[in-house]
Amino acid sequence: MSARVNLPLLPGTLDAAGRPATLGVMGGGQLGRMFVHAAQRLGYFTAVLDPDPHSPAGRVSHHHIQTGYGDADGLGRLAGLCAAITTEFENVPASALQTLSGCCPVAPGAAAVAIAQDRIEEKAHFTASAAQSGVTCAPYAVLETPGQLQAVPADLLPGILKTARLGYDGKGQVRVQDRAELAAAWAGLGQVACVLEKLLPLKAEYSVIVARGWDGRSVAFAPQRNVHVDGILAVTEVYEGNIPVVLAARSLAATKAIADHIGYVGVLCIEFFVIDDGSAGGALVVNEMAPRPHNSGHYTLDACDVSQFDLQVHALAGLPLPAPRQHSPAIMLNLLGDSWFDAAGQARSPDWQAVLALPGAHLHLYGKLEARPGRKMGHLTLTGADVAGVKAAARRAAEILGLPGLESA
C-alpha cells in the first residue's frame, strides 16, 4: 500500500487541489457503472479507465480515461487522479494493477486477480485452501502438453474442457465424452492451456459474495441460488428457505476461508456446485471465483440495506463494513439483448409498460447503446413482502420478456 494515501479515506476528504477524493476503477462496464454510482453517493469523485468511448461507467464518471488497460500513459493519468483504485472485471492485466499499487491502494490486489485469471492457478488455490474451507473443487487435470493429454485419467471422462484463461459466461468450454472428443476439443481450442474437469451430476448452483477489508475483517450476503442458461446467469433467487441451512452455512464459511487464504481485499464472489452424491442435501463443490461484484449480487441494490457496490466502496476506501441485512425476498432476472428481438429476429422494444406495472419491479438498464443477443443489457429484480408474491411477479415478468430459467420457481 502506498504511503501517499492514508486509509480510511473518509467521505468529504479533499485532495491537494481541494477537490473531493477520487476513487478509480479499471473497466467501464455495468459493474463499474454501479460502483461509480455507489462512490458518488458518498461524495467521492470517480475515474474510469476503459478504451470504449461509450462505456456505461465512463459515461457517468467524473473522469473517463479512454486508453487500453496496459497503456502506460493511461495508467499514469489514472494514478495521478486517484486516491485508491479497484477493478470491475478479472481480465484487467495483473501487471497493470501491480503498477498502480506503487502509487495508491489497489483492491483487489494484482496477486488475487492473477489467480482468478488462470483456472490452473485458481484450482490450485482452491485445493490448497480446502483444509481451511472444508470444500474442494471437482476432480480435474491440467492439460498443457500432448503428454498430459495422453496421461488424462480415465475416470475424468466424461468431462468439461475449459481454457485456463479468458473464459467466461460459458465461453472457452467444451463437453467431451471420451478421449477422442477430448483430443479434438483441445485441438479446436488451439492447444492452449486448459483444465479438464470431471462431469458431475449437478443438482443446483449457488454463489456467495463476501466483502473483506484491509484489516482482514469480512461480512457476507446470504448465499444465492442461481440458474444458468447456455452458460450465462439467467436467474438468482434469494429468500429464506431457498437453500438448505447446512449447505448455506458451509458455502458461507468456505467463501470466507478462501478470501482469508489469499489475503483478499474487496468484494469477492465464489460460485459453488451442489452435486448429487446420494445424500439428502448433496455435496458442495467450489467452481470458480470472481474478484469483483457479481451478476448474482445485483439484487442487493433493491433487497438489502447495503449493496455489494456499497461494500466495494467501503472496502476500497477502508471504511467500516456493515453486515448487510436483506429486508425483502428477491428474484433477479438477467436481461440479455435477446429480449430486444422478436421470434423472427426483428428489433423491438421490450414491453416495459407491462413490466413496470408489476408489484416490486426494479428495472436497471446499463446504458448500452446497442442490443445484441447474449449481451447483458440490464437486470430486473422483483421484491415483495412474501416469497409467493415475488415468485408470481417474476414468472409474469419472464413471460412478458420471453426469459428462460424460471421453470422451477
Secondary structure, DSSP 4 states (H G I P E B T S, - for coil): --TTSPSP--TT-B-TTSSBPEEEEE--SHHHHHHHHHHHHTT-EEEEE-S-TT-TTGGGSSEEE-S-TT-HHHHHHHHHH-SEEEESSTTS-HHHHHHHHTTS-BSS-HHHHHHHH-HHHHHHHHHHHHHHHS--B--EEEE-SHHHHHT--GGG-SEEEEESSS--TTTTEEEE-SHHHHHHHHHHTTT--EEEEE---EEEEEEEEEEE-TTS-EEEPPPEEEEEETTEEEEEEE-TTSS-HHHHHHHHHHHHHHHHHTT--EEEEEEEEEE--SSSS-EEEEEEEESS--GGGTTHHHHBSS-HHHHHHHHHHT---PPP-B-S-EEEEEEEGGGGB-TTS-B----HHHHTTSTTEEEEE---S---TT-EEEEEEEE-SSHHHHHHHHHHHHHHHT--S-TT-
